[in-house]
Amino acid sequence: MSSASAAPPGVPVGRVSEPQTAADGSTYLLFLPPKWTAAPKSNPVMLFLHGIGGINNAKGCTNPGLTTQFPLNDPEYAARLEHIVLIPVAAQRDWRNHYGALISLVDMAVRDLGGDPSRVTLAGQGMGGQGVWQLAAMAPERFCALVACCGWVDERNGDVLPMALVEAAKSKPVWAFHSIEDDSVPDPLRKELGKTLEDTEAVVRALKAAGNPNVKLTTYPAGQRPPNYIPGHAAFEMAFHDAELFPWCAAQRLPDSPGAAEPTAERTAEHILYAMVRCYDAPFPDKEGRPPVLAVLALDTQGTSLRVVQETSLPKATGGAMVLQLNKSRSKLFVTAGTHGIAVFDVEMRERGKVLAGPVVSPTRSESLPTPLGVFPAWVTIDNDDAMVYACNFFSQDVTALPFDKTLNTCGAPIGVCTPVHPGVPEKVVANLDPNAEPGPFGAGFPENGCHPHGISLHPSGKWLVLGDLGSNNFTVYSLPIGKSFTEGPPDFSLHSHTAPPGYASYGSGPKNNVFSKDGTVLFSCNELDSSVSSYRFDESAGTLTPISACSALPQDWLDSIPPRPLPFYEGAHSGGSLCLAPNGKHLYSTNRGHDSVSCFSVGADGSLAPTPQFNVPAGGRITWTLTMPSDTLLVAINQYADYDDPATQRYGDGKGDPKRVAPPPKGPGNIRVFKRHPTSGELTPGCVLEVDEPLGIVAAEYERWGA
């Protein structure tokens, strides 16, 4: 097939086309090399990302760029190229905002122009150099090599780079170019002088430290300028006139595509998860100065690969971010954010769950408290219309109803404040404490020294709220829309949870968080103080709860082996973390901090719980917090620390009755552990694991608020 007959209408061969309009309405320029052929998988491809001057300006991409710096219209220059070159025109700053259009453009070149999907190079300069690092982290499986000129890196702290970038690029050929001259003029998007070269050098060091043997950095000294020098972009022209660049790009190939096989649906199918990283312990940011981060994760459907595709920093002093909730349409992500209240992000499921905007933060109370976490919003839920947000404020001992503005992503001042009735706790709480023990940071008897609401669930019908109060050991039910039962009390219904077994310091079980079955007939609770799970029948017509069953989440032989109880809460050897109901509703899973495990229970037709034959599996880390299920065959657990293989970290007490823990403090980093799940038996087997710094909360985009 001759190239001339196969070229798209209006697209020359050997020269850059006039601006083209893609199917999604975006604009791009196209270069077909002189020896181009339309035969499938015949041509390497380069996706080239322009700098800030090309935004909404197709002419800015061609003049002077394509006449001097990257002279594709020069016949002598063009004759050396084998690549199809795609030059998208950005509509706004930040190439992440164009992710879908960029991937679609590459797909078009592969599908219609004979592009080889295993030989697609990602290149860019200035803002486009920044875009190389960004897009490589979001879609590493699409690019065989990276070429970045005078770019920079978002969210770098010294040599600490975004996890997604290092993970994605540690096995890819990388060639970076920079000139000392480039930092003489600050880029409008980078602002600080001298930082872009530092960014490039930091990337090279990090990738080499990660074991990448194919990383190159070419730097040009001050005073060395190309003939068509543009201040701030000296490296661009010199790099793209380097005789070795395009042959080097053409020689690269994705390692798993020896024959350039086009990606299959099975290979590209992924689940999207959101996780909070570096956001638990005060002070914030952490001791290394790194900010807390919301990480977007991609997990393959077989549970064999988990990677970070995007990171977004949260405000400083964001802590206790253990709860992430998506609204019903999965367009907004709500995160509890410590002193800041609630952080809201716009997300796009059609673009791998990408964060489009945010965070926008709103307080959950008009007045804060002088603690590292403020009033500590411990849980948040959103109504079905995105009109109201309900927040449990653990330290201020109340629940607030906050009107939500879907356009601004802001929560208004509370229209209702609920202070659950505290019926009084038996003297057992304080009497069982060691009389010589210090009262601890939160006072004697904490958390049963007052109300401490921790979990709140919206009934699937949208007619009821159920609150679990860890401090008073009560469930309270409120009808919606909120009325006097919420703001003045008493609640529409209340139920005292089961009491802790003999020998525990705590009187009550301590309801921590709860979830409804999909049909709303059963409420399941994870109980922190006695490490148990329980289930309750819910009557939608009356708003009442009736106990069904309760089970310990820990093996009895382990409980018998630890030091004598009772222990002060904050020195306790174990506590319940969270729970997750399988999508098919047949099994319930809970986490156990201290025992560092995941427990599995079968769910009977009547909502009753019973341990499965497997019952309890090691979580693969320390201090296991939250769980989520992206599908019926995968479960994902958060371990705040990952030093599970150190036997000393699993030992409590010294064997002589000392109730205090003598194991050394846990060590970072933590991890996110994937388990493969048998949908019939509920049995878990370890899958892949991703090491991250102190993770805390996680949610899968597919996981529904009502557990199925």
C-alpha positions as CSV (number, residue, x, y, z in Angstrom):
1,M,0.0,0.0,0.0
2,S,1.5,3.4,-0.9
3,S,1.7,6.0,1.7
4,A,0.2,8.6,-0.6
5,S,-3.0,6.7,-1.2
6,A,-3.4,5.8,2.5
7,A,-2.8,9.2,4.1
8,P,-5.9,10.7,5.7
9,P,-7.5,13.5,3.6
10,G,-5.6,16.8,4.0
11,V,-2.7,15.2,5.8
12,P,0.6,15.5,3.9
13,V,3.5,13.0,4.2
14,G,6.8,14.4,5.3
15,R,5.3,17.6,6.6
16,V,3.1,18.7,9.6
17,S,-0.6,18.8,8.9
18,E,-2.9,21.8,9.4
19,P,-4.8,21.6,12.7
20,Q,-7.0,18.5,12.9
21,T,-10.1,18.0,15.0
22,A,-10.3,14.7,17.0
23,A,-13.5,12.8,17.6
24,D,-13.7,14.4,21.1
25,G,-13.4,17.9,19.7
26,S,-9.8,18.5,20.8
27,T,-7.2,19.9,18.4
28,Y,-4.0,18.3,17.2
29,L,-1.3,18.4,14.6
30,L,-0.1,15.3,12.8
31,F,3.3,14.4,11.1
32,L,3.6,11.3,9.0
33,P,7.3,10.4,8.2
34,P,8.4,10.3,4.5
35,K,8.5,6.4,4.6
36,W,5.2,6.1,6.4
37,T,3.0,3.1,5.6
38,A,-0.5,2.4,6.8
39,A,0.3,-1.3,7.4
40,P,-0.6,-2.3,11.0
41,K,2.1,-1.8,13.6
42,S,4.6,-0.5,11.0
43,N,5.6,2.9,12.5
44,P,6.9,4.0,15.9
45,V,4.9,6.8,17.4
46,M,5.9,9.9,19.4
47,L,3.3,11.8,21.5
48,F,4.8,15.3,21.8
49,L,3.5,17.6,24.5
50,H,4.2,21.3,23.9
51,G,5.0,24.0,26.4
52,I,2.9,26.8,27.8
53,G,3.1,28.9,24.6
54,G,1.0,26.4,22.7
55,I,-2.1,26.5,25.0
56,N,-5.2,27.1,22.8
57,N,-2.8,28.1,20.1
58,A,-2.1,25.7,17.2
59,K,0.1,28.4,15.6
60,G,2.1,28.5,18.8
61,C,3.0,24.9,18.3
62,T,4.3,25.4,14.8
63,N,6.0,28.8,15.1
64,P,8.8,28.8,16.1
65,G,8.7,25.2,17.5
66,L,8.2,23.2,14.3
67,T,10.2,25.6,12.2
68,T,13.3,25.9,14.4
69,Q,13.4,23.8,17.6
70,F,11.6,20.8,16.3
71,P,11.7,21.4,12.5
72,L,9.5,18.7,11.2
73,N,8.7,20.8,8.1
74,D,12.4,20.8,7.1
75,P,12.7,18.1,4.5
76,E,16.3,17.3,5.5
77,Y,15.3,16.9,9.2
78,A,12.1,15.1,8.4
79,A,13.9,12.5,6.2
80,R,15.7,11.2,9.3
81,L,12.5,10.3,11.1
82,E,10.6,7.0,11.2
83,H,8.0,8.2,13.8
84,I,4.4,9.3,13.4
85,V,4.4,12.4,15.6
86,L,1.2,13.4,17.4
87,I,1.1,17.0,18.6
88,P,-2.0,17.7,20.7
89,V,-2.9,21.3,21.4
90,A,-3.7,21.9,25.1
91,A,-6.9,23.8,26.0
92,Q,-5.6,24.7,29.5
93,R,-2.6,24.4,31.7
94,D,-1.6,21.0,33.1
95,W,-1.6,18.0,30.7
96,R,-3.3,15.9,33.3
97,N,-6.5,17.8,32.3
98,H,-6.2,16.3,28.8
99,Y,-5.5,12.7,29.8
100,G,-8.5,11.1,28.0
101,A,-7.9,13.1,24.8
102,L,-4.2,12.1,24.8
103,I,-4.8,8.4,25.2
104,S,-7.5,8.6,22.5
105,L,-5.1,10.2,20.1
106,V,-2.5,7.4,20.6
107,D,-5.3,4.9,20.0
108,M,-6.2,6.6,16.8
109,A,-2.7,6.5,15.5
110,V,-2.5,2.7,16.3
111,R,-5.9,1.9,14.9
112,D,-5.9,4.1,11.7
113,L,-2.3,5.1,10.9
114,G,-0.3,1.9,11.3
115,G,1.2,2.9,14.6
116,D,3.0,0.3,16.7
117,P,1.4,0.2,20.2
118,S,4.6,-1.2,21.6
119,R,6.8,1.6,20.3
120,V,5.1,4.8,21.6
121,T,7.5,7.4,23.0
122,L,6.2,10.2,25.3
123,A,8.1,13.4,24.8
124,G,7.6,17.1,25.8
125,Q,9.3,20.4,26.7
126,G,8.6,22.9,29.4
127,M,5.0,22.4,30.5
128,G,5.2,19.3,28.3
129,G,8.3,18.1,30.1
130,Q,6.2,18.3,33.3
131,G,3.5,16.4,31.4
132,V,5.8,13.6,30.5
133,W,6.3,12.8,34.2
134,Q,2.6,13.2,34.9
135,L,1.3,11.1,32.0
136,A,3.9,8.4,32.5
137,A,2.6,7.9,36.0
138,M,-1.0,7.7,34.9
139,A,-0.5,5.3,31.9
140,P,2.9,3.6,32.1
141,E,1.7,0.6,30.1
142,R,1.2,2.8,27.0
143,F,4.7,4.2,26.6
144,C,8.0,2.5,25.8
145,A,10.2,5.5,26.5
146,L,10.2,8.9,28.1
147,V,11.9,12.1,26.8
148,A,11.6,15.2,29.0
149,C,13.2,18.6,28.1
150,C,13.5,21.4,30.6
151,G,10.5,20.1,32.6
152,W,9.8,19.8,36.3
153,V,8.1,17.6,38.8
154,D,5.0,18.2,40.9
155,E,5.2,17.7,44.7
156,R,8.9,17.0,44.9
157,N,10.4,17.3,48.4
158,G,14.2,17.1,48.1
159,D,14.9,13.7,46.5
160,V,11.4,12.4,47.6
161,L,9.4,12.1,44.4
162,P,5.7,11.1,43.8
163,M,5.4,7.4,44.3
164,A,3.5,7.0,41.0
165,L,6.3,8.5,39.0
166,V,9.1,6.3,40.5
167,E,7.0,3.2,40.3
168,A,6.0,3.8,36.7
169,A,9.3,4.9,35.3
170,K,11.7,2.7,37.2
171,S,11.7,0.1,34.4
172,K,11.4,2.5,31.4
173,P,14.1,4.0,29.2
174,V,14.3,7.7,30.1
175,W,16.3,10.5,28.4
176,A,16.1,13.8,30.1
177,F,17.6,17.1,28.8
178,H,18.3,20.3,30.6
179,S,20.3,23.4,30.3
180,I,21.8,25.7,32.9
181,E,20.3,28.4,30.8
182,D,16.8,27.1,31.3
183,D,16.7,28.1,34.9
184,S,17.8,31.7,34.2
185,V,14.2,32.4,33.3
186,P,11.5,31.0,35.6
187,D,8.8,29.1,33.9
188,P,5.4,30.8,34.6
189,L,4.1,27.5,36.0
190,R,7.2,26.7,38.2
191,K,7.8,30.2,39.5
192,E,11.0,29.4,41.5
193,L,14.4,30.0,39.8
194,G,16.8,27.1,39.8
195,K,14.1,24.5,40.6
196,T,13.5,22.8,37.2
197,L,17.1,21.5,36.8
198,E,16.9,20.3,40.4
199,D,13.7,18.4,39.6
200,T,15.3,16.7,36.5
201,E,18.4,15.7,38.5
202,A,16.2,14.4,41.3
203,V,14.2,12.2,38.9
204,V,17.4,10.7,37.4
205,R,18.8,10.0,40.9
206,A,15.5,8.4,42.1
207,L,15.1,6.2,39.0
208,K,18.7,5.0,39.2
209,A,18.3,4.3,42.9
210,A,15.2,2.3,42.1
211,G,17.3,0.1,39.8
212,N,16.6,1.6,36.4
213,P,19.8,1.0,34.3
214,N,18.5,2.9,31.2
215,V,18.3,6.5,32.4
216,K,20.2,9.3,30.6
217,L,20.7,12.9,31.5
218,T,22.1,15.4,29.0
219,T,22.9,18.8,30.5
220,Y,24.1,21.8,28.6
221,P,26.4,24.4,30.3
222,A,25.6,28.1,30.7
223,G,26.5,30.0,27.6
224,Q,25.8,27.1,25.2
225,R,22.9,28.3,23.2
226,P,21.3,27.0,20.1
227,P,20.9,29.1,16.9
228,N,17.3,29.8,17.6
229,Y,17.6,30.2,21.4
230,I,14.4,30.8,23.3
231,P,15.0,32.0,26.9
232,G,14.1,29.3,29.3
233,H,14.1,26.5,26.7
234,A,17.7,26.2,25.4
235,A,17.6,22.4,25.9
236,F,14.6,21.9,23.6
237,E,16.3,22.8,20.3
238,M,19.6,21.1,21.2
239,A,17.9,17.9,22.3
240,F,15.8,17.6,19.2
241,H,18.8,18.2,17.0
242,D,20.7,15.4,18.7
243,A,21.4,12.9,16.0
244,E,21.0,10.0,18.5
245,L,17.6,10.9,19.9
246,F,15.2,9.5,17.3
247,P,17.1,6.3,16.6
248,W,17.2,5.8,20.4
249,C,13.5,6.2,20.6
250,A,12.8,3.9,17.7
251,A,14.9,1.2,19.3
252,Q,12.7,1.1,22.4
253,R,9.9,-1.4,22.8
254,L,7.5,-2.3,25.6
255,P,9.1,-5.3,27.3
256,D,6.0,-7.5,27.2
257,S,5.3,-6.9,23.5
258,P,8.0,-8.6,21.4
259,G,5.6,-8.8,18.5
260,A,3.9,-5.5,19.2
261,A,0.6,-7.0,20.2
262,E,-2.2,-4.5,20.7
263,P,-3.3,-4.3,24.3
264,T,-6.2,-6.6,25.0
265,A,-9.3,-5.8,27.2
266,E,-8.0,-8.3,29.8
267,R,-4.7,-6.6,30.0
268,T,-6.0,-3.0,30.3
269,A,-9.0,-3.7,32.6
270,E,-8.3,-2.2,36.0
271,H,-10.1,-1.3,39.2
272,I,-9.7,2.2,40.6
273,L,-9.0,2.8,44.3
274,Y,-8.4,5.9,46.4
275,A,-6.0,5.8,49.4
276,M,-4.8,8.3,52.0
277,V,-1.1,8.3,52.6
278,R,1.0,10.0,55.3
279,C,-1.9,11.4,57.2
280,Y,-2.2,9.8,60.7
281,D,0.3,10.9,63.2
282,A,0.9,14.5,64.2
283,P,2.8,16.7,63.6
284,F,1.9,17.2,60.0
285,P,3.5,17.1,57.5
286,D,5.6,14.1,58.6
287,K,9.1,14.4,60.1
288,E,10.6,14.4,56.6
289,G,8.5,17.3,55.5
290,R,6.3,15.3,53.1
291,P,2.7,16.4,52.8
292,P,-0.2,14.1,53.2
293,V,-1.4,12.7,49.8
294,L,-4.5,11.3,48.2
295,A,-3.3,8.5,45.9
296,V,-5.3,7.2,42.9
297,L,-4.4,3.5,42.5
298,A,-5.0,1.1,39.6
299,L,-5.4,-2.6,40.4
300,D,-5.6,-5.3,37.7
301,T,-8.6,-7.6,37.8
302,Q,-6.5,-10.6,38.8
303,G,-5.0,-8.9,41.9
304,T,-1.5,-9.3,40.6
305,S,-0.5,-5.6,40.0
306,L,-1.3,-2.5,42.1
307,R,0.2,0.9,41.2
308,V,-0.2,4.6,41.9
309,V,-1.4,6.6,38.9
310,Q,-1.9,10.0,40.5
311,E,-1.1,11.9,43.7
312,T,-2.7,15.0,45.0
313,S,-1.4,16.8,48.1
314,L,-3.7,17.8,50.9
315,P,-3.4,20.8,53.1
316,K,-0.8,20.7,55.9
317,A,-2.0,19.4,59.2
318,T,-4.4,16.9,57.5
319,G,-4.6,14.0,59.8
320,G,-6.8,11.1,60.8
321,A,-8.0,10.7,57.1
322,M,-9.3,7.2,57.6
323,V,-12.6,7.6,55.8
324,L,-13.1,8.1,52.1
325,Q,-16.6,8.1,50.6
326,L,-17.8,8.5,47.0
327,N,-21.2,10.0,46.3
328,K,-23.8,7.9,44.5
329,S,-22.8,9.1,41.0
330,R,-19.1,8.5,41.8
331,S,-18.2,12.0,40.7
332,K,-17.1,13.4,44.1
333,L,-14.8,12.0,46.7
334,F,-15.2,13.0,50.4
335,V,-12.3,12.6,52.8
336,T,-12.2,13.2,56.5
337,A,-9.4,15.7,57.0
338,G,-8.6,16.3,60.7
339,T,-8.4,20.0,61.6
340,H,-9.7,21.0,58.2
341,G,-12.9,19.1,58.5
342,I,-13.9,17.5,55.2
343,A,-12.0,17.6,51.9
344,V,-13.9,17.2,48.6
345,F,-12.4,16.2,45.2
346,D,-14.0,16.1,41.8
347,V,-13.1,12.7,40.1
348,E,-13.7,11.2,36.7
349,M,-14.3,7.5,36.4
350,R,-14.0,7.5,32.6
351,E,-10.3,8.7,33.0
352,R,-9.1,6.1,35.5
353,G,-10.7,7.8,38.4
354,K,-8.5,10.9,37.9
355,V,-8.7,13.8,40.3
356,L,-10.0,16.7,38.3
357,A,-10.1,19.3,41.0
358,G,-9.7,19.7,44.8
359,P,-9.3,19.5,47.6
360,V,-11.9,22.0,48.7
361,V,-12.0,21.9,52.5
362,S,-14.9,22.8,54.9
363,P,-15.0,22.6,58.7
364,T,-17.6,20.3,60.2
365,R,-18.1,22.6,63.3
366,S,-18.2,26.3,63.6
367,E,-15.7,26.1,66.5
368,S,-12.6,23.9,66.5
369,L,-10.8,22.3,69.4
370,P,-7.1,22.6,70.4
371,T,-6.1,19.1,69.4
372,P,-3.9,17.9,66.6
373,L,-7.0,16.7,64.8
374,G,-9.4,19.5,65.8
375,V,-12.9,18.1,66.5
376,F,-11.7,15.0,64.6
377,P,-14.4,14.1,62.1
378,A,-14.1,10.3,62.4
379,W,-16.8,9.4,59.8
380,V,-18.7,11.1,57.0
381,T,-21.7,10.1,54.8
382,I,-23.5,11.8,52.0
383,D,-27.2,11.7,51.2
384,N,-28.5,10.3,47.9
385,D,-29.0,13.7,46.4
386,D,-25.6,15.2,47.3
387,A,-27.5,17.8,49.3
388,M,-26.5,17.0,52.8
389,V,-23.3,15.7,54.5
390,Y,-23.4,14.1,57.9
391,A,-20.1,14.1,60.0
392,C,-19.3,12.3,63.3
393,N,-17.1,14.6,65.3
394,F,-15.3,12.3,67.7
395,F,-13.7,14.9,70.1
396,S,-16.5,17.4,70.1
397,Q,-18.9,14.6,70.9
398,D,-21.5,15.4,68.3
399,V,-22.8,14.9,64.8
400,T,-23.4,17.7,62.4
401,A,-25.7,18.0,59.3
402,L,-24.0,20.2,56.7
403,P,-25.7,21.5,53.5
404,F,-23.5,20.7,50.5
405,D,-23.0,22.9,47.5
406,K,-22.4,20.6,44.5
407,T,-21.0,23.4,42.3
408,L,-18.5,24.8,44.8
409,N,-17.8,21.5,46.6
410,T,-18.3,23.3,49.9
411,C,-20.2,22.5,53.1
412,G,-22.1,25.3,54.7
413,A,-22.6,26.0,58.4
414,P,-24.4,23.1,60.3
415,I,-28.1,23.3,60.0
416,G,-28.3,20.8,62.8
417,V,-26.1,19.5,65.6
418,C,-26.9,16.3,67.3
419,T,-25.4,15.5,70.8
420,P,-26.3,11.8,71.5
421,V,-27.6,11.1,74.9
422,H,-25.0,9.5,77.1
423,P,-26.7,7.2,79.6
424,G,-23.8,6.8,81.9
425,V,-21.2,4.1,82.0
426,P,-20.9,1.6,84.9
427,E,-18.0,2.2,87.3
428,K,-16.3,-0.9,85.8
429,V,-14.6,1.4,83.3
430,V,-12.5,3.3,85.8
431,A,-12.3,0.7,88.5
432,N,-10.7,-1.8,86.2
433,L,-7.8,0.5,85.3
434,D,-4.5,0.1,87.0
435,P,-4.8,2.5,90.0
436,N,-1.1,3.5,89.5
437,A,-1.5,4.0,85.8
438,E,-1.3,7.5,84.2
439,P,-4.7,8.7,83.1
440,G,-3.4,8.9,79.5
441,P,-3.7,11.8,77.0
442,F,-7.5,11.7,76.9
443,G,-8.4,11.2,80.6
444,A,-9.2,8.1,82.7
445,G,-11.8,5.8,81.2
446,F,-11.3,7.1,77.6
447,P,-13.2,6.7,75.4
448,E,-16.1,5.6,77.6
449,N,-15.8,8.9,79.6
450,G,-18.3,10.5,77.3
451,C,-20.0,10.4,73.9
452,H,-17.6,9.7,71.0
453,P,-19.6,9.2,67.8
454,H,-17.5,7.2,65.3
455,G,-19.7,5.6,62.6
456,I,-22.8,6.9,60.8
457,S,-24.7,5.1,58.0
458,L,-27.4,6.3,55.7
459,H,-30.1,3.7,55.0
460,P,-30.4,2.8,51.3
461,S,-33.9,4.3,51.3
462,G,-32.5,7.6,52.4
463,K,-35.1,7.8,55.2
464,W,-32.9,7.0,58.2
465,L,-29.5,7.7,59.8
466,V,-27.9,5.2,62.2
467,L,-25.2,6.4,64.5
468,G,-22.7,4.2,66.3
469,D,-21.3,5.9,69.5
470,L,-18.0,4.3,70.5
471,G,-18.0,6.1,73.9
472,S,-21.6,5.5,75.1
473,N,-21.9,2.1,73.5
474,N,-25.2,3.0,71.9
475,F,-26.8,2.9,68.4
476,T,-29.2,5.8,67.8
477,V,-31.5,6.2,64.8
478,Y,-32.8,9.4,63.3
479,S,-35.4,10.0,60.7
480,L,-34.7,12.1,57.6
481,P,-35.0,14.9,56.8
482,I,-33.6,15.9,60.2
483,G,-35.9,17.2,62.8
484,K,-36.2,17.5,66.6
485,S,-35.1,14.0,67.2
486,F,-31.7,15.0,65.7
487,T,-31.3,18.5,67.1
488,E,-33.0,18.2,70.4
489,G,-33.6,14.5,71.1
490,P,-34.5,12.0,72.1
491,P,-33.6,10.0,69.0
492,D,-36.3,8.1,67.1
493,F,-34.8,4.9,68.5
494,S,-31.8,3.8,70.6
495,L,-30.2,0.5,71.4
496,H,-27.4,-0.3,73.8
497,S,-24.8,-2.5,72.1
498,H,-23.6,-5.7,73.8
499,T,-21.1,-5.4,76.7
500,A,-17.5,-6.5,76.4
501,P,-16.6,-9.9,77.8
502,P,-15.2,-10.3,81.3
503,G,-11.7,-9.2,81.8
504,Y,-11.7,-6.3,79.4
505,A,-11.0,-2.8,80.6
506,S,-13.9,-1.5,78.5
507,Y,-17.5,-1.9,79.6
508,G,-19.0,-1.8,76.1
509,S,-18.1,-3.2,72.8
510,G,-17.5,0.3,71.3
511,P,-19.3,0.5,68.0
512,K,-16.8,2.0,65.6
513,N,-18.2,1.9,62.1
514,N,-21.2,0.3,60.5
515,V,-22.7,-0.6,57.1
516,F,-26.1,-1.7,55.8
517,S,-26.8,-4.7,53.7
518,K,-27.8,-3.7,50.1
519,D,-31.5,-4.3,50.9
520,G,-31.2,-2.3,54.1
521,T,-32.6,-5.1,56.3
522,V,-29.4,-5.8,58.3
523,L,-26.9,-3.4,59.9
524,F,-23.4,-4.7,60.6
525,S,-21.0,-3.2,63.1
526,C,-17.3,-3.4,63.8
527,N,-16.7,-2.9,67.5
528,E,-13.4,-1.3,68.5
529,L,-13.2,-1.9,72.3
530,D,-13.7,-5.7,72.4
531,S,-12.5,-6.5,68.8
532,S,-15.9,-8.0,67.7
533,V,-18.4,-7.7,64.9
534,S,-22.2,-7.8,65.3
535,S,-25.4,-7.7,63.3
536,Y,-28.8,-6.2,63.8
537,R,-32.2,-6.5,62.1
538,F,-33.4,-3.1,60.8
539,D,-37.1,-2.4,60.4
540,E,-37.4,0.3,57.8
541,S,-41.0,1.1,58.6
542,A,-40.3,1.8,62.3
543,G,-36.6,2.7,62.3
544,T,-35.7,0.1,64.9
545,L,-32.8,-2.3,65.5
546,T,-33.0,-5.8,66.9
547,P,-29.8,-7.7,67.8
548,I,-29.1,-10.8,65.7
549,S,-25.6,-12.0,66.6
550,A,-22.1,-11.0,67.8
551,C,-18.8,-12.7,67.3
552,S,-15.2,-12.1,68.5
553,A,-12.9,-11.3,65.6
554,L,-9.8,-12.8,67.3
555,P,-8.7,-16.3,68.0
556,Q,-9.3,-17.3,71.6
557,D,-5.9,-18.9,72.0
558,W,-4.2,-15.7,71.0
559,L,-6.3,-13.7,73.5
560,D,-5.3,-16.2,76.2
561,S,-1.6,-15.7,75.4
562,I,-1.4,-12.0,75.7
563,P,-0.7,-10.2,79.1
564,P,-3.5,-10.1,81.7
565,R,-6.2,-7.7,81.0
566,P,-7.6,-5.1,81.6
567,L,-5.3,-2.6,79.9
568,P,-5.8,1.1,79.4
569,F,-7.4,1.7,76.0
570,Y,-4.4,3.5,74.6
571,E,-2.0,0.7,75.6
572,G,-4.3,-2.1,74.6
573,A,-3.0,-5.1,72.8
574,H,-5.7,-5.1,70.2
575,S,-8.7,-3.1,68.8
576,G,-11.2,-3.5,66.0
577,G,-10.4,-1.5,62.9
578,S,-13.1,-1.5,60.2
579,L,-15.3,-3.8,58.3
580,C,-16.3,-4.6,54.7
581,L,-19.3,-6.6,53.4
582,A,-18.7,-8.6,50.3
583,P,-20.6,-7.5,47.1
584,N,-22.6,-10.8,47.1
585,G,-23.5,-10.2,50.7
586,K,-22.4,-13.7,51.8
587,H,-19.3,-12.7,53.9
588,L,-18.3,-10.0,56.2
589,Y,-14.6,-9.0,56.8
590,S,-13.1,-7.0,59.7
591,T,-9.6,-5.8,60.6
592,N,-7.8,-6.3,63.9
593,R,-5.2,-3.8,64.9
594,G,-2.6,-5.3,67.3
595,H,-3.3,-8.8,66.1
596,D,-2.7,-7.4,62.6
597,S,-5.1,-9.6,60.8
598,V,-8.3,-9.9,58.7
599,S,-11.2,-12.0,60.0
600,C,-13.9,-13.5,57.9
601,F,-17.5,-14.3,58.8
602,S,-20.3,-16.0,56.8
603,V,-23.6,-14.1,56.7
604,G,-26.7,-16.2,57.1
605,A,-30.0,-15.6,55.4
606,D,-31.2,-14.0,58.6
607,G,-28.1,-11.8,59.0
608,S,-26.5,-14.0,61.6
609,L,-22.7,-14.1,61.6
610,A,-20.4,-17.1,62.1
611,P,-16.6,-17.5,61.6
612,T,-15.6,-19.2,58.4
613,P,-13.3,-22.2,58.5
614,Q,-10.4,-20.0,57.6
615,F,-11.6,-17.3,60.0
616,N,-8.4,-15.3,60.5
617,V,-5.5,-14.5,58.1
618,P,-2.4,-12.3,58.7
619,A,-2.8,-8.9,57.1
620,G,0.8,-8.8,55.9
621,G,1.6,-5.7,57.9
622,R,1.2,-3.8,61.2
623,I,-1.8,-1.8,62.5
624,T,-4.4,-2.9,60.0
625,W,-6.9,-0.2,59.5
626,T,-9.4,-0.2,56.6
627,L,-10.7,-2.6,54.0
628,T,-12.4,-2.2,50.6
629,M,-13.6,-4.6,47.9
630,P,-13.3,-3.5,44.2
631,S,-15.0,-6.8,43.1
632,D,-16.4,-10.0,44.5
633,T,-13.0,-11.7,44.1
634,L,-10.6,-9.1,45.5
635,L,-10.2,-7.6,49.0
636,V,-7.7,-4.8,49.8
637,A,-6.3,-4.0,53.3
638,I,-4.4,-1.0,54.6
639,N,-1.5,-1.7,56.9
640,Q,-0.1,1.5,58.5
641,Y,3.3,-0.2,58.9
642,A,4.8,-3.1,57.1
643,D,7.4,-4.6,59.5
644,Y,5.3,-7.8,59.8
645,D,8.3,-10.2,59.4
646,D,10.0,-8.9,62.7
647,P,8.8,-11.4,65.4
648,A,9.4,-8.8,68.1
649,T,6.6,-6.6,66.7
650,Q,4.1,-9.4,67.3
651,R,4.9,-9.9,71.0
652,Y,3.0,-8.1,73.8
653,G,4.2,-8.0,77.4
654,D,7.3,-9.7,78.8
655,G,5.6,-12.9,79.9
656,K,5.7,-11.8,83.5
657,G,2.4,-10.0,83.7
658,D,3.6,-6.6,82.6
659,P,0.6,-5.1,80.9
660,K,2.6,-2.7,78.9
661,R,3.8,-3.5,75.4
662,V,7.5,-4.2,75.2
663,A,7.7,-4.7,71.5
664,P,9.7,-2.0,69.7
665,P,7.7,0.8,67.9
666,P,6.5,-0.1,64.5
667,K,8.6,0.9,61.5
668,G,7.6,2.4,58.2
669,P,6.8,2.3,55.5
670,G,3.4,0.7,55.4
671,N,1.7,-1.2,52.7
672,I,-1.5,-1.8,50.8
673,R,-2.1,-5.6,50.6
674,V,-4.4,-7.2,48.1
675,F,-6.1,-10.6,48.8
676,K,-7.7,-12.8,46.2
677,R,-11.1,-14.0,47.5
678,H,-13.1,-17.1,46.7
679,P,-16.6,-15.8,46.2
680,T,-18.3,-19.0,47.6
681,S,-16.1,-19.9,50.6
682,G,-14.9,-16.4,51.3
683,E,-11.4,-17.7,51.7
684,L,-8.5,-15.2,51.2
685,T,-5.1,-15.8,49.6
686,P,-2.4,-13.2,49.4
687,G,-2.1,-11.2,46.1
688,C,0.1,-8.3,45.3
689,V,1.3,-5.6,47.7
690,L,2.3,-2.0,47.3
691,E,4.6,-0.3,49.8
692,V,3.6,3.2,50.7
693,D,4.2,5.6,53.6
694,E,1.7,5.3,56.5
695,P,-1.5,4.6,54.6
696,L,-4.7,4.9,56.5
697,G,-8.0,5.0,54.5
698,I,-9.0,3.3,51.2
699,V,-12.0,2.9,49.1
700,A,-12.6,1.2,45.7
701,A,-14.6,3.2,43.1
702,E,-16.9,0.2,42.7
703,Y,-17.6,-0.3,46.4
704,E,-21.1,0.8,47.4
705,R,-21.9,2.4,50.7
706,W,-24.3,-0.3,51.5
707,G,-21.8,-3.0,51.3
708,A,-22.8,-4.7,48.0
